[in-house]
Amino acid sequence: MKHANNAPRYLNLFRIHLPITAVLSIGHRIAGVVLALTVPVLIYLLDISLQSQAGYAAAAGIFDGAGARFFTALVVWAFAHHALAGVRFLLLDLYVGIAKPAARASAWAVSLGGALVFLLAAAALL
Amino acid sequence: MSRSLQGLRSWLLQRVTGVYLLVYLVYFFIHLLIGNASGYEAWRGWMAQPAVAITTVLFFTALLFHAWIGLRDVVMDYVHPFAWRLSLLALIGGGLLSMGLWVLLIMIPLHI
């Protein structure tokens, strides 16, 4: 275990150069937590939208406020990043794009794709 | 299933539910985009169709299991004191279970 003893021990995030694949993975996790927090909101909207005409109108009007639009754009990013990164992980499980250059390229594509979807959602909503 | 295979079972369940969530959402958004009917009556009527209701309940079931596995992994990675870990997992599990019951309470009256 000579290697283990010589390995750097500090965990200062500003001194560790994270590869894009790691950034994507942490983003997938953060996006997943964000999406989990929106689940009760989704169920609430389903609930009121099916109860009455007024509830349906209230659910449809959720995008009216500026704050709600910002959070919606954030949730759209979380979904885009989480879904794209998830599909990438599924392909990696099948040994598709497993070589390092391909894996790095797909990590860039997913991260930039998620950012692009966020910008499009923000432009459409804000 | 033996204890040593429990991690593998979660790994597989996370992938199977992930694929189902994506397929359902594509189907849902295609319906929203190209469905020519809109408004409360059309929405309620669509949700009351047996195939839509069943796939929707399955969607939320898959979503809650997917969220459970993901959140459990996050808690187990970052929260080490046993009491904290147990409390958080109980809170998350109870919350997700309640949400599942809530979905059933929303969907079942559509069919009575």
gemmi code that builds the backbone of each chain (N, CA, C; Angstrom):
import gemmi

chains = {
    "A": [
        ("MET", (0.841, -1.197, 0.000), (0.000, 0.000, 0.000), (0.877, 1.248, 0.000)),
        ("LYS", (2.018, 1.213, -0.705), (2.919, 2.358, -0.732), (2.241, 3.575, -1.365)),
        ("HIS", (1.481, 3.308, -2.452), (0.823, 4.404, -3.163), (-0.128, 5.181, -2.256)),
        ("ALA", (-0.897, 4.432, -1.493), (-1.901, 5.071, -0.644), (-1.256, 6.061, 0.311)),
        ("ASN", (-0.051, 5.704, 0.845), (0.610, 6.581, 1.802), (1.149, 7.846, 1.156)),
        ("ASN", (1.504, 7.744, -0.108), (2.078, 8.902, -0.778), (1.028, 9.802, -1.421)),
        ("ALA", (-0.207, 9.350, -1.438), (-1.259, 10.119, -2.104), (-1.514, 11.410, -1.337)),
        ("PRO", (-1.835, 12.506, -2.060), (-2.151, 13.754, -1.351), (-3.395, 13.587, -0.494)),
        ("ARG", (-3.366, 14.185, 0.711), (-4.455, 13.981, 1.653), (-5.396, 15.175, 1.761)),
        ("TYR", (-4.996, 16.321, 1.245), (-5.856, 17.488, 1.420), (-7.095, 17.355, 0.540)),
        ("LEU", (-8.186, 17.905, 1.030), (-9.433, 17.853, 0.273), (-9.961, 19.256, 0.035)),
        ("ASN", (-9.018, 20.187, -0.200), (-9.414, 21.559, -0.502), (-9.883, 21.613, -1.950)),
        ("LEU", (-11.190, 21.926, -2.128), (-11.762, 21.891, -3.478), (-11.100, 22.889, -4.424)),
        ("PHE", (-10.457, 23.942, -3.837), (-9.811, 24.921, -4.708), (-8.439, 24.439, -5.178)),
        ("ARG", (-7.920, 23.384, -4.538), (-6.613, 22.871, -4.943), (-6.734, 21.599, -5.765)),
        ("ILE", (-7.931, 21.023, -5.767), (-8.134, 19.811, -6.562), (-8.651, 20.220, -7.936)),
        ("HIS", (-7.984, 19.771, -8.962), (-8.489, 20.053, -10.302), (-9.445, 18.933, -10.692)),
        ("LEU", (-10.756, 19.248, -10.628), (-11.738, 18.221, -10.948), (-11.886, 18.084, -12.460)),
        ("PRO", (-11.809, 16.866, -12.981), (-12.070, 16.684, -14.415), (-13.556, 16.919, -14.717)),
        ("ILE", (-13.868, 17.209, -15.970), (-15.247, 17.528, -16.354), (-16.206, 16.390, -16.001)),
        ("THR", (-15.706, 15.146, -16.057), (-16.574, 14.008, -15.724), (-17.018, 14.069, -14.257)),
        ("ALA", (-16.124, 14.592, -13.390), (-16.469, 14.714, -11.967), (-17.444, 15.859, -11.749)),
        ("VAL", (-17.228, 16.974, -12.485), (-18.143, 18.114, -12.383), (-19.546, 17.674, -12.799)),
        ("LEU", (-19.615, 16.910, -13.905), (-20.905, 16.413, -14.393), (-21.567, 15.526, -13.350)),
        ("SER", (-20.774, 14.681, -12.707), (-21.318, 13.740, -11.730), (-21.874, 14.463, -10.510)),
        ("ILE", (-21.139, 15.485, -10.022), (-21.628, 16.257, -8.878), (-22.879, 17.042, -9.283)),
        ("GLY", (-22.860, 17.569, -10.518), (-24.040, 18.281, -11.020), (-25.253, 17.374, -11.083)),
        ("HIS", (-25.043, 16.113, -11.470), (-26.125, 15.121, -11.548), (-26.730, 14.901, -10.161)),
        ("ARG", (-25.878, 14.876, -9.160), (-26.321, 14.661, -7.783), (-27.088, 15.877, -7.258)),
        ("ILE", (-26.518, 17.078, -7.482), (-27.195, 18.312, -7.031), (-28.552, 18.449, -7.726)),
        ("ALA", (-28.559, 18.193, -9.049), (-29.815, 18.291, -9.803), (-30.836, 17.282, -9.278)),
        ("GLY", (-30.370, 16.100, -8.902), (-31.262, 15.075, -8.370), (-31.915, 15.521, -7.073)),
        ("VAL", (-31.135, 16.155, -6.192), (-31.700, 16.655, -4.926), (-32.721, 17.763, -5.209)),
        ("VAL", (-32.379, 18.665, -6.151), (-33.319, 19.737, -6.530), (-34.627, 19.128, -7.042)),
        ("LEU", (-34.510, 18.126, -7.916), (-35.712, 17.496, -8.483), (-36.529, 16.799, -7.400)),
        ("ALA", (-35.849, 16.157, -6.451), (-36.573, 15.476, -5.370), (-37.393, 16.490, -4.573)),
        ("LEU", (-36.817, 17.701, -4.381), (-37.542, 18.736, -3.628), (-38.769, 19.238, -4.391)),
        ("THR", (-38.768, 19.102, -5.728), (-39.922, 19.583, -6.493), (-41.050, 18.545, -6.565)),
        ("VAL", (-40.791, 17.299, -6.135), (-41.822, 16.253, -6.241), (-43.113, 16.635, -5.500)),
        ("PRO", (-43.028, 17.105, -4.218), (-44.288, 17.478, -3.566), (-45.016, 18.617, -4.278)),
        ("VAL", (-44.235, 19.539, -4.907), (-44.874, 20.633, -5.659), (-45.650, 20.070, -6.848)),
        ("LEU", (-45.020, 19.111, -7.550), (-45.689, 18.479, -8.701), (-46.976, 17.782, -8.272)),
        ("ILE", (-46.910, 17.043, -7.165), (-48.092, 16.306, -6.708), (-49.188, 17.300, -6.295)),
        ("TYR", (-48.767, 18.406, -5.652), (-49.734, 19.432, -5.261), (-50.438, 20.001, -6.505)),
        ("LEU", (-49.656, 20.278, -7.558), (-50.244, 20.828, -8.790), (-51.199, 19.822, -9.426)),
        ("LEU", (-50.811, 18.539, -9.415), (-51.695, 17.491, -9.940), (-52.999, 17.477, -9.153)),
        ("ASP", (-52.863, 17.586, -7.833), (-54.025, 17.554, -6.941), (-55.005, 18.688, -7.257)),
        ("ILE", (-54.517, 19.939, -7.215), (-55.459, 21.053, -7.405), (-55.973, 21.114, -8.847)),
        ("SER", (-55.140, 20.700, -9.824), (-55.568, 20.804, -11.220), (-56.705, 19.831, -11.529)),
        ("LEU", (-56.825, 18.760, -10.739), (-57.876, 17.773, -10.991), (-59.107, 18.010, -10.121)),
        ("GLN", (-59.001, 18.945, -9.148), (-60.117, 19.138, -8.214), (-61.241, 19.988, -8.781)),
        ("SER", (-60.886, 21.085, -9.428), (-61.921, 22.015, -9.893), (-61.368, 22.884, -11.014)),
        ("GLN", (-62.289, 23.540, -11.676), (-61.943, 24.508, -12.722), (-61.004, 25.584, -12.170)),
        ("ALA", (-61.328, 26.089, -10.967), (-60.521, 27.150, -10.356), (-59.116, 26.634, -10.014)),
        ("GLY", (-59.068, 25.384, -9.511), (-57.774, 24.787, -9.183), (-56.926, 24.600, -10.426)),
        ("TYR", (-57.581, 24.183, -11.515), (-56.881, 24.001, -12.789), (-56.275, 25.325, -13.241)),
        ("ALA", (-57.070, 26.405, -13.132), (-56.581, 27.733, -13.535), (-55.421, 28.162, -12.643)),
        ("ALA", (-55.515, 27.861, -11.336), (-54.439, 28.228, -10.406), (-53.152, 27.477, -10.744)),
        ("ALA", (-53.284, 26.169, -11.085), (-52.104, 25.367, -11.437), (-51.482, 25.884, -12.728)),
        ("ALA", (-52.339, 26.242, -13.693), (-51.828, 26.748, -14.969), (-51.187, 28.119, -14.791)),
        ("GLY", (-51.605, 28.860, -13.745), (-51.101, 30.217, -13.538), (-49.855, 30.285, -12.682)),
        ("ILE", (-49.241, 29.110, -12.417), (-48.083, 29.089, -11.533), (-46.891, 29.842, -12.115)),
        ("PHE", (-46.865, 29.998, -13.451), (-45.731, 30.669, -14.087), (-45.875, 32.190, -14.093)),
        ("ASP", (-46.922, 32.704, -13.437), (-47.192, 34.134, -13.536), (-46.170, 34.998, -12.797)),
        ("GLY", (-45.734, 34.570, -11.621), (-44.816, 35.402, -10.849), (-43.378, 35.310, -11.348)),
        ("ALA", (-42.601, 36.389, -11.171), (-41.207, 36.404, -11.627), (-40.378, 35.373, -10.849)),
        ("GLY", (-40.629, 35.273, -9.529), (-39.895, 34.311, -8.697), (-40.168, 32.886, -9.148)),
        ("ALA", (-41.449, 32.588, -9.420), (-41.827, 31.245, -9.860), (-41.167, 30.904, -11.199)),
        ("ARG", (-41.061, 31.918, -12.076), (-40.423, 31.685, -13.381), (-38.943, 31.358, -13.219)),
        ("PHE", (-38.291, 32.066, -12.274), (-36.874, 31.792, -12.047), (-36.677, 30.362, -11.538)),
        ("PHE", (-37.506, 29.965, -10.551), (-37.387, 28.611, -10.017), (-37.702, 27.569, -11.090)),
        ("THR", (-38.665, 27.886, -11.967), (-39.003, 26.951, -13.039), (-37.801, 26.753, -13.968)),
        ("ALA", (-37.119, 27.870, -14.306), (-35.935, 27.762, -15.170), (-34.870, 26.898, -14.493)),
        ("LEU", (-34.723, 27.069, -13.182), (-33.744, 26.286, -12.412), (-34.112, 24.791, -12.442)),
        ("VAL", (-35.403, 24.511, -12.269), (-35.862, 23.116, -12.276), (-35.699, 22.511, -13.683)),
        ("VAL", (-35.924, 23.337, -14.721), (-35.727, 22.862, -16.096), (-34.253, 22.490, -16.297)),
        ("TRP", (-33.334, 23.330, -15.770), (-31.907, 22.979, -15.859), (-31.663, 21.651, -15.142)),
        ("ALA", (-32.182, 21.548, -13.898), (-31.937, 20.341, -13.104), (-32.426, 19.116, -13.861)),
        ("PHE", (-33.618, 19.231, -14.469), (-34.151, 18.081, -15.198), (-33.287, 17.756, -16.415)),
        ("ALA", (-32.932, 18.795, -17.205), (-32.146, 18.564, -18.425), (-30.805, 17.917, -18.080)),
        ("HIS", (-30.117, 18.491, -17.074), (-28.811, 17.946, -16.708), (-28.937, 16.519, -16.169)),
        ("HIS", (-29.935, 16.323, -15.289), (-30.093, 15.005, -14.656), (-30.444, 13.937, -15.690)),
        ("ALA", (-31.360, 14.284, -16.617), (-31.791, 13.304, -17.622), (-30.658, 13.007, -18.612)),
        ("LEU", (-29.975, 14.072, -19.097), (-28.891, 13.857, -20.062), (-27.747, 13.064, -19.421)),
        ("ALA", (-27.373, 13.455, -18.201), (-26.287, 12.744, -17.510), (-26.715, 11.305, -17.212)),
        ("GLY", (-28.000, 11.121, -16.893), (-28.508, 9.770, -16.616), (-28.410, 8.874, -17.832)),
        ("VAL", (-28.790, 9.412, -18.996), (-28.688, 8.628, -20.235), (-27.220, 8.302, -20.513)),
        ("ARG", (-26.328, 9.282, -20.240), (-24.891, 9.040, -20.431), (-24.410, 7.904, -19.528)),
        ("PHE", (-24.877, 7.903, -18.264), (-24.467, 6.829, -17.347), (-24.990, 5.475, -17.828)),
        ("LEU", (-26.233, 5.466, -18.357), (-26.788, 4.208, -18.869), (-25.951, 3.684, -20.033)),
        ("LEU", (-25.536, 4.615, -20.926), (-24.702, 4.196, -22.066), (-23.345, 3.683, -21.575)),
        ("LEU", (-22.774, 4.357, -20.569), (-21.489, 3.897, -20.019), (-21.637, 2.493, -19.424)),
        ("ASP", (-22.807, 2.236, -18.782), (-23.067, 0.894, -18.231), (-23.034, -0.160, -19.326)),
        ("LEU", (-23.418, 0.274, -20.550), (-23.433, -0.663, -21.689), (-22.110, -0.608, -22.455)),
        ("TYR", (-21.107, 0.039, -21.842), (-19.776, 0.176, -22.455), (-19.797, 1.011, -23.729)),
        ("VAL", (-20.812, 1.871, -23.866), (-20.845, 2.791, -25.010), (-20.136, 4.077, -24.586)),
        ("GLY", (-19.116, 4.487, -25.332), (-18.386, 5.716, -25.023), (-17.577, 5.626, -23.747)),
        ("ILE", (-17.073, 4.448, -23.432), (-16.378, 4.227, -22.159), (-14.920, 4.691, -22.211)),
        ("ALA", (-14.331, 4.789, -23.423), (-12.931, 5.236, -23.536), (-12.815, 6.673, -23.047)),
        ("LYS", (-11.651, 7.022, -22.458), (-11.510, 8.313, -21.785), (-11.834, 9.519, -22.680)),
        ("PRO", (-11.311, 9.584, -23.920), (-11.637, 10.775, -24.725), (-13.134, 10.898, -24.999)),
        ("ALA", (-13.786, 9.756, -25.307), (-15.225, 9.777, -25.591), (-16.007, 10.159, -24.336)),
        ("ALA", (-15.598, 9.621, -23.183), (-16.300, 9.911, -21.933), (-16.168, 11.388, -21.573)),
        ("ARG", (-14.981, 11.956, -21.819), (-14.793, 13.386, -21.542), (-15.614, 14.235, -22.494)),
        ("ALA", (-15.645, 13.828, -23.780), (-16.408, 14.589, -24.773), (-17.896, 14.562, -24.428)),
        ("SER", (-18.417, 13.386, -24.031), (-19.840, 13.306, -23.715), (-20.151, 14.077, -22.433)),
        ("ALA", (-19.183, 14.129, -21.494), (-19.398, 14.903, -20.266), (-19.516, 16.392, -20.588)),
        ("TRP", (-18.658, 16.867, -21.505), (-18.776, 18.264, -21.961), (-20.113, 18.493, -22.642)),
        ("ALA", (-20.498, 17.564, -23.531), (-21.747, 17.719, -24.282), (-22.940, 17.804, -23.333)),
        ("VAL", (-22.970, 16.932, -22.314), (-24.081, 16.925, -21.359), (-24.100, 18.226, -20.544)),
        ("SER", (-22.923, 18.646, -20.052), (-22.874, 19.843, -19.211), (-23.285, 21.083, -19.997)),
        ("LEU", (-22.745, 21.202, -21.226), (-23.093, 22.363, -22.052), (-24.545, 22.276, -22.511)),
        ("GLY", (-25.007, 21.052, -22.817), (-26.407, 20.856, -23.215), (-27.351, 21.307, -22.106)),
        ("GLY", (-27.039, 20.931, -20.856), (-27.863, 21.343, -19.718), (-27.867, 22.861, -19.571)),
        ("ALA", (-26.669, 23.482, -19.730), (-26.567, 24.935, -19.601), (-27.360, 25.630, -20.713)),
        ("LEU", (-27.302, 25.048, -21.914), (-28.030, 25.615, -23.058), (-29.538, 25.562, -22.812)),
        ("VAL", (-30.020, 24.406, -22.307), (-31.448, 24.270, -22.001), (-31.862, 25.297, -20.950)),
        ("PHE", (-30.968, 25.528, -19.948), (-31.275, 26.536, -18.923), (-31.429, 27.910, -19.555)),
        ("LEU", (-30.495, 28.259, -20.456), (-30.553, 29.585, -21.093), (-31.815, 29.725, -21.934)),
        ("LEU", (-32.174, 28.652, -22.671), (-33.385, 28.693, -23.493), (-34.621, 28.857, -22.604)),
        ("ALA", (-34.657, 28.099, -21.484), (-35.803, 28.183, -20.571), (-35.878, 29.579, -19.953)),
        ("ALA", (-34.713, 30.117, -19.549), (-34.690, 31.453, -18.949), (-35.160, 32.494, -19.963)),
        ("ALA", (-34.710, 32.359, -21.212), (-35.114, 33.317, -22.250), (-36.618, 33.229, -22.502)),
        ("ALA", (-37.153, 31.998, -22.481), (-38.575, 31.815, -22.759), (-39.438, 32.281, -21.585)),
        ("LEU", (-38.912, 32.117, -20.354), (-39.745, 32.367, -19.171), (-39.589, 33.770, -18.599)),
        ("LEU", (-38.364, 34.328, -18.700), (-38.113, 35.580, -17.965), (-38.347, 36.819, -18.831)),
    ],
    "B": [
        ("MET", (-33.526, -12.119, -1.513), (-32.191, -11.791, -2.055), (-31.214, -11.619, -0.893)),
        ("SER", (-30.013, -12.130, -1.074), (-29.049, -12.070, 0.027), (-28.570, -10.640, 0.247)),
        ("ARG", (-28.025, -10.393, 1.438), (-27.604, -9.056, 1.821), (-26.542, -8.485, 0.882)),
        ("SER", (-25.679, -9.352, 0.393), (-24.584, -8.868, -0.450), (-25.076, -8.382, -1.814)),
        ("LEU", (-26.309, -8.742, -2.155), (-26.827, -8.323, -3.463), (-27.734, -7.093, -3.370)),
        ("GLN", (-27.920, -6.566, -2.142), (-28.845, -5.438, -1.983), (-28.391, -4.194, -2.734)),
        ("GLY", (-27.062, -3.960, -2.766), (-26.550, -2.810, -3.490), (-26.807, -2.951, -4.979)),
        ("LEU", (-26.650, -4.158, -5.478), (-26.877, -4.419, -6.899), (-28.350, -4.207, -7.246)),
        ("ARG", (-29.230, -4.622, -6.326), (-30.665, -4.470, -6.561), (-31.024, -2.989, -6.667)),
        ("SER", (-30.467, -2.160, -5.773), (-30.729, -0.718, -5.836), (-30.194, -0.123, -7.132)),
        ("TRP", (-29.001, -0.549, -7.502), (-28.358, -0.067, -8.731), (-29.254, -0.359, -9.932)),
        ("LEU", (-29.777, -1.579, -9.986), (-30.626, -1.979, -11.109), (-31.958, -1.236, -11.069)),
        ("LEU", (-32.563, -1.129, -9.871), (-33.852, -0.441, -9.720), (-33.725, 1.023, -10.132)),
        ("GLN", (-32.596, 1.643, -9.791), (-32.377, 3.045, -10.148), (-32.380, 3.224, -11.658)),
        ("ARG", (-31.814, 2.252, -12.373), (-31.746, 2.343, -13.831), (-33.087, 2.039, -14.488)),
        ("VAL", (-33.772, 0.995, -14.004), (-35.075, 0.624, -14.582), (-36.087, 1.759, -14.366)),
        ("THR", (-36.126, 2.323, -13.136), (-37.067, 3.418, -12.867), (-36.677, 4.656, -13.685)),
        ("GLY", (-35.376, 4.916, -13.820), (-34.918, 6.066, -14.602), (-35.410, 6.001, -16.034)),
        ("VAL", (-35.301, 4.830, -16.645), (-35.753, 4.657, -18.032), (-37.271, 4.865, -18.109)),
        ("TYR", (-38.016, 4.296, -17.155), (-39.471, 4.445, -17.183), (-39.877, 5.913, -17.023)),
        ("LEU", (-39.211, 6.634, -16.114), (-39.522, 8.048, -15.895), (-39.345, 8.839, -17.185)),
        ("LEU", (-38.264, 8.555, -17.887), (-37.968, 9.287, -19.121), (-39.008, 8.972, -20.200)),
        ("VAL", (-39.354, 7.675, -20.339), (-40.339, 7.272, -21.357), (-41.695, 7.920, -21.061)),
        ("TYR", (-42.128, 7.890, -19.790), (-43.413, 8.482, -19.427), (-43.414, 9.979, -19.728)),
        ("LEU", (-42.320, 10.674, -19.362), (-42.281, 12.124, -19.544), (-42.320, 12.506, -21.017)),
        ("VAL", (-41.650, 11.712, -21.870), (-41.701, 11.976, -23.315), (-43.151, 11.839, -23.796)),
        ("TYR", (-43.822, 10.762, -23.357), (-45.217, 10.517, -23.716), (-46.111, 11.643, -23.192)),
        ("PHE", (-45.873, 12.093, -21.954), (-46.673, 13.148, -21.335), (-46.524, 14.466, -22.097)),
        ("PHE", (-45.270, 14.837, -22.412), (-45.069, 16.125, -23.064), (-45.502, 16.105, -24.526)),
        ("ILE", (-45.392, 14.950, -25.184), (-45.917, 14.839, -26.550), (-47.430, 15.059, -26.521)),
        ("HIS", (-48.108, 14.457, -25.528), (-49.560, 14.657, -25.410), (-49.888, 16.122, -25.184)),
        ("LEU", (-49.120, 16.785, -24.309), (-49.374, 18.205, -24.024), (-49.168, 19.065, -25.266)),
        ("LEU", (-48.133, 18.709, -26.056), (-47.793, 19.554, -27.203), (-48.722, 19.337, -28.385)),
        ("ILE", (-49.058, 18.063, -28.678), (-49.851, 17.819, -29.898), (-51.309, 17.504, -29.613)),
        ("GLY", (-51.656, 17.294, -28.319), (-53.062, 17.050, -27.999), (-53.870, 18.287, -28.364)),
        ("ASN", (-54.974, 18.112, -29.089), (-55.700, 19.306, -29.551), (-56.708, 19.807, -28.513)),
        ("ALA", (-56.995, 18.981, -27.485), (-57.930, 19.424, -26.462), (-57.160, 20.067, -25.312)),
        ("SER", (-57.705, 21.170, -24.775), (-57.086, 21.754, -23.587), (-58.185, 22.202, -22.643)),
        ("GLY", (-57.794, 22.571, -21.428), (-58.780, 22.995, -20.441), (-59.041, 21.923, -19.406)),
        ("TYR", (-59.774, 22.317, -18.371), (-59.992, 21.461, -17.208), (-60.664, 20.133, -17.549)),
        ("GLU", (-61.771, 20.181, -18.315), (-62.534, 18.953, -18.606), (-61.680, 17.951, -19.381)),
        ("ALA", (-60.941, 18.465, -20.386), (-60.110, 17.585, -21.216), (-58.988, 16.962, -20.375)),
        ("TRP", (-58.381, 17.774, -19.504), (-57.272, 17.313, -18.643), (-57.763, 16.217, -17.691)),
        ("ARG", (-58.915, 16.487, -17.044), (-59.467, 15.526, -16.100), (-59.891, 14.236, -16.820)),
        ("GLY", (-60.492, 14.420, -17.994), (-60.925, 13.254, -18.782), (-59.740, 12.391, -19.193)),
        ("TRP", (-58.641, 13.065, -19.578), (-57.442, 12.325, -20.008), (-56.863, 11.537, -18.832)),
        ("MET", (-56.748, 12.202, -17.673), (-56.183, 11.557, -16.484), (-57.067, 10.408, -15.980)),
        ("ALA", (-58.368, 10.473, -16.297), (-59.288, 9.444, -15.818), (-59.272, 8.197, -16.705)),
        ("GLN", (-58.679, 8.310, -17.903), (-58.571, 7.112, -18.768), (-57.727, 6.059, -18.046)),
        ("PRO", (-58.198, 4.792, -18.033), (-57.470, 3.772, -17.255), (-55.981, 3.667, -17.606)),
        ("ALA", (-55.654, 3.685, -18.916), (-54.241, 3.517, -19.303), (-53.403, 4.681, -18.781)),
        ("VAL", (-53.952, 5.899, -18.877), (-53.212, 7.088, -18.423), (-53.085, 7.068, -16.900)),
        ("ALA", (-54.199, 6.722, -16.212), (-54.169, 6.696, -14.747), (-53.155, 5.669, -14.242)),
        ("ILE", (-53.152, 4.482, -14.845), (-52.236, 3.427, -14.395), (-50.784, 3.825, -14.651)),
        ("THR", (-50.502, 4.337, -15.868), (-49.112, 4.712, -16.164), (-48.679, 5.900, -15.294)),
        ("THR", (-49.638, 6.771, -14.922), (-49.302, 7.920, -14.072), (-48.997, 7.467, -12.636)),
        ("VAL", (-49.821, 6.551, -12.111), (-49.539, 6.026, -10.766), (-48.187, 5.296, -10.776)),
        ("LEU", (-47.931, 4.546, -11.847), (-46.628, 3.875, -11.983), (-45.491, 4.889, -12.060)),
        ("PHE", (-45.755, 6.018, -12.748), (-44.739, 7.066, -12.860), (-44.358, 7.580, -11.475)),
        ("PHE", (-45.377, 7.903, -10.657), (-45.068, 8.435, -9.328), (-44.429, 7.364, -8.440)),
        ("THR", (-44.846, 6.107, -8.598), (-44.219, 5.025, -7.835), (-42.731, 4.936, -8.197)),
        ("ALA", (-42.443, 4.947, -9.516), (-41.049, 4.879, -9.970), (-40.274, 6.094, -9.481)),
        ("LEU", (-40.932, 7.283, -9.550), (-40.281, 8.534, -9.146), (-39.897, 8.485, -7.657)),
        ("LEU", (-40.821, 7.982, -6.823), (-40.553, 7.959, -5.383), (-39.461, 6.938, -5.039)),
        ("PHE", (-39.451, 5.791, -5.715), (-38.367, 4.820, -5.489), (-37.022, 5.394, -5.960)),
        ("HIS", (-37.043, 6.050, -7.136), (-35.832, 6.641, -7.703), (-35.280, 7.705, -6.737)),
        ("ALA", (-36.198, 8.541, -6.202), (-35.790, 9.589, -5.265), (-35.254, 8.964, -3.969)),
        ("TRP", (-35.891, 7.884, -3.513), (-35.439, 7.219, -2.282), (-34.013, 6.710, -2.432)),
        ("ILE", (-33.729, 6.005, -3.510), (-32.380, 5.454, -3.692), (-31.357, 6.583, -3.800)),
        ("GLY", (-31.695, 7.633, -4.569), (-30.768, 8.749, -4.750), (-30.508, 9.498, -3.458)),
        ("LEU", (-31.580, 9.836, -2.727), (-31.420, 10.601, -1.485), (-30.736, 9.757, -0.412)),
        ("ARG", (-31.053, 8.463, -0.379), (-30.409, 7.572, 0.589), (-28.897, 7.535, 0.340)),
        ("ASP", (-28.500, 7.468, -0.926), (-27.064, 7.460, -1.247), (-26.397, 8.760, -0.812)),
        ("VAL", (-27.089, 9.891, -1.038), (-26.529, 11.185, -0.639), (-26.350, 11.230, 0.878)),
        ("VAL", (-27.383, 10.817, 1.613), (-27.300, 10.835, 3.082), (-26.175, 9.915, 3.564)),
        ("MET", (-26.079, 8.715, 2.984), (-25.064, 7.764, 3.461), (-23.657, 8.233, 3.122)),
        ("ASP", (-23.511, 9.056, 2.051), (-22.182, 9.568, 1.700), (-21.736, 10.709, 2.604)),
        ("TYR", (-22.683, 11.567, 3.015), (-22.271, 12.801, 3.691), (-22.640, 12.864, 5.164)),
        ("VAL", (-23.603, 12.064, 5.607), (-24.057, 12.152, 7.006), (-23.596, 10.904, 7.737)),
        ("HIS", (-22.616, 11.069, 8.637), (-22.030, 9.899, 9.276), (-22.526, 9.589, 10.692)),
        ("PRO", (-22.825, 10.625, 11.536), (-23.317, 10.272, 12.886), (-24.602, 9.435, 12.776)),
        ("PHE", (-24.625, 8.330, 13.488), (-25.699, 7.356, 13.317), (-27.085, 7.944, 13.565)),
        ("ALA", (-27.203, 8.737, 14.651), (-28.524, 9.288, 15.007), (-29.037, 10.225, 13.912)),
        ("TRP", (-28.126, 11.068, 13.392), (-28.502, 11.990, 12.320), (-28.924, 11.226, 11.072)),
        ("ARG", (-28.117, 10.217, 10.757), (-28.378, 9.446, 9.543), (-29.750, 8.769, 9.638)),
        ("LEU", (-30.014, 8.150, 10.798), (-31.275, 7.434, 10.984), (-32.456, 8.403, 10.914)),
        ("SER", (-32.309, 9.574, 11.582), (-33.413, 10.543, 11.598), (-33.711, 11.052, 10.197)),
        ("LEU", (-32.629, 11.395, 9.457), (-32.826, 11.926, 8.107), (-33.469, 10.890, 7.191)),
        ("LEU", (-32.974, 9.641, 7.288), (-33.531, 8.588, 6.424), (-34.989, 8.323, 6.772)),
        ("ALA", (-35.315, 8.382, 8.088), (-36.712, 8.166, 8.497), (-37.596, 9.288, 7.973)),
        ("LEU", (-37.071, 10.527, 8.052), (-37.822, 11.693, 7.573), (-38.077, 11.584, 6.061)),
        ("ILE", (-37.010, 11.249, 5.316), (-37.128, 11.149, 3.860), (-38.065, 10.001, 3.484)),
        ("GLY", (-37.878, 8.847, 4.139), (-38.721, 7.686, 3.832), (-40.180, 7.962, 4.143)),
        ("GLY", (-40.430, 8.577, 5.319), (-41.805, 8.908, 5.696), (-42.418, 9.903, 4.727)),
        ("GLY", (-41.616, 10.902, 4.333), (-42.097, 11.915, 3.392), (-42.461, 11.297, 2.055)),
        ("LEU", (-41.583, 10.450, 1.519), (-41.834, 9.838, 0.208), (-43.046, 8.905, 0.268)),
        ("LEU", (-43.167, 8.156, 1.372), (-44.307, 7.252, 1.534), (-45.623, 8.041, 1.575)),
        ("SER", (-45.603, 9.171, 2.309), (-46.799, 10.019, 2.374), (-47.170, 10.549, 0.998)),
        ("MET", (-46.136, 10.918, 0.228), (-46.408, 11.434, -1.122), (-47.042, 10.358, -1.992)),
        ("GLY", (-46.612, 9.116, -1.824), (-47.205, 8.011, -2.576), (-48.682, 7.847, -2.234)),
        ("LEU", (-49.006, 7.941, -0.935), (-50.408, 7.835, -0.518), (-51.217, 9.007, -1.062)),
        ("TRP", (-50.603, 10.182, -1.063), (-51.253, 11.390, -1.593), (-51.633, 11.171, -3.066)),
        ("VAL", (-50.703, 10.623, -3.856), (-50.995, 10.365, -5.275), (-52.187, 9.414, -5.405)),
        ("LEU", (-52.226, 8.374, -4.568), (-53.358, 7.432, -4.637), (-54.664, 8.137, -4.279)),
        ("LEU", (-54.616, 9.023, -3.273), (-55.824, 9.748, -2.866), (-56.301, 10.714, -3.958)),
        ("ILE", (-55.351, 11.160, -4.814), (-55.733, 12.034, -5.931), (-56.342, 11.196, -7.053)),
        ("MET", (-55.701, 10.062, -7.351), (-56.069, 9.299, -8.554), (-57.286, 8.400, -8.362)),
        ("ILE", (-57.447, 7.818, -7.178), (-58.547, 6.859, -6.994), (-59.930, 7.518, -7.146)),
        ("PRO", (-60.163, 8.728, -6.574), (-61.505, 9.327, -6.729), (-61.901, 9.582, -8.181)),
        ("LEU", (-60.919, 9.683, -9.091), (-61.251, 9.899, -10.508), (-61.996, 8.704, -11.080)),
        ("HIS", (-61.888, 7.562, -10.404), (-62.448, 6.323, -10.950), (-63.606, 5.791, -10.140)),
        ("ILE", (-64.118, 6.579, -9.187), (-65.245, 6.108, -8.378), (-66.506, 6.870, -8.783)),
    ],
}
model = gemmi.Model(1)
for chain_id, residues in chains.items():
    chain = gemmi.Chain(chain_id)
    for i, (resn, *xyz) in enumerate(residues, 1):
        res = gemmi.Residue()
        res.name, res.seqid = resn, gemmi.SeqId(i, " ")
        for name, pos in zip(("N", "CA", "C"), xyz):
            atom = gemmi.Atom()
            atom.name, atom.element = name, gemmi.Element(name[0])
            atom.pos, atom.b_iso = gemmi.Position(*pos), 0.0
            res.add_atom(atom)
        chain.add_residue(res)
    model.add_chain(chain)
structure = gemmi.Structure()
structure.add_model(model)
structure.setup_entities()
